[in-house]
Amino acid sequence: MSKLQKGLCQVLLMLLVTVPTLAHATLFTPTNNTRARSQMVNRVQRLNLPLKVEAADDFTKRKIADYLELGGRSTEKMLGRANQYFPVFEYYLRKHDMPATLKYLAVAESMLVPGAVSSMSAAGLWQLMPATAREMGLRVDGVIDERLDLYRSTEAAVVMLKTLHAEFNDWHLALAAYNCGSGRVRQAIRSAGSQRYKLVERHLPSETQRYVAAYVAAAYAVNYYEEHGLVPHEMETTDYVFVHRRMTLAKIARECDLRISTLRRLNPNFVQAYIPGSVEGYRLRIPAHKKHTVQQFLWGRPNLVELPLDENLDVADATATLLGYDPYLTLLGARAETLIYERPVWNFVQQRESMLLNFFHNYRAVASL
């Protein structure tokens, strides 16, 4: 090997060693440390998080650097998933009158990977333990694991956070309890002789002591990624349909020209790739452009479309009529214009509306062209 080649190899080795270190230090090098610290504090304050945080401590800075510099590619994928999942999180947080910024907790928990499972057997976007999930009313067994269901797990996590905050009346303690359990937090409070988080914190497990900082770092990364040149990974738009009858994902994939791998990826909650029969129904997540095809296969009708549960009855009835569908024919076996009824008219109207309500509630569908 020539001297020139040896020299080039040495330079390359030096770059391999120093570049990662420099990447980690770009946010907080000694020359810009004061300015970066001040900027970070100001940015975190603008996030309006539901707790007071030490935004510039060393662990928070390291976590932010992990998100925005060392793990940029993973963060871009996470941001793509956030565009899909955050509207769902915000819906349930709003439904239960909770701070919208708690949505960032799922980032800290799972990087928004719906099928994530930890070494401690916590699973899903919100990393729920099996026993905890069952206490919250979720089904966790060899057929269905609702910790991996985007909608069911999110509402369970939101209700759990609401319950913990009601118990401790402090978001620091509530988040700590979400991480290590309310029993551990109560024990730490007794050991500290106080409910002040600063005093309680040192009596918590080391992972829990860093939990609030991890939440803050996740919130920071989601809101300021553009400042670091990151671009959210584009994700396929998804939607869902309710499935009430027994069905395998393989059959849906075959009949609707879908990849079984796609259905399994979007629906990790169906552990055996099998959907049991259910009156309430299970949500099946699908690519948005396939929704009509899947509905037609599942319901056996080319003209059925799904309505939200809170759809106004009059609006639904008018929409169905406008689109050429006669719900009376389905319900009563006769077209509306052929119906002849004697007084009292209100009695028939009341019966008709009761039947329509039952129809829309159970099937959540009206006909469309």
Secondary structure, 3 states (H helix, E strand, C coil): CCHHHHHHHHHHHHHHHHHHHHHHHCCCCCCCHHHHHHHHHHHHHHCCCCCCCCCCCHHHHHHHHHHHHHCHHHHHHHHHHHHHHHHHHHHHHHHCCCCHHHHHHHHHHHCCCCCCECCCCCECCCCECHHHHHHCCCCECCCEEHHHCHHHHHHHHHHHHHHHHHHHCCHHHHHHHHHHCHHHHHHHHHHHCCCCHHHHHHHCCHHHHCHHHHHHHHHHHHHHHHHHCCCCCCCCCEEEEEECCCEEHHHHHHHCCCCHHHHHHHCCCECCCEECCCCCCEEEEEEHHHHHHHHHHHHCCCCEEECCCCCCHHHHHHHHHHCCCCHHHHHHCCCHHHCCCCCCHHHHHHHHHHHHHHHHHHHCEEECC
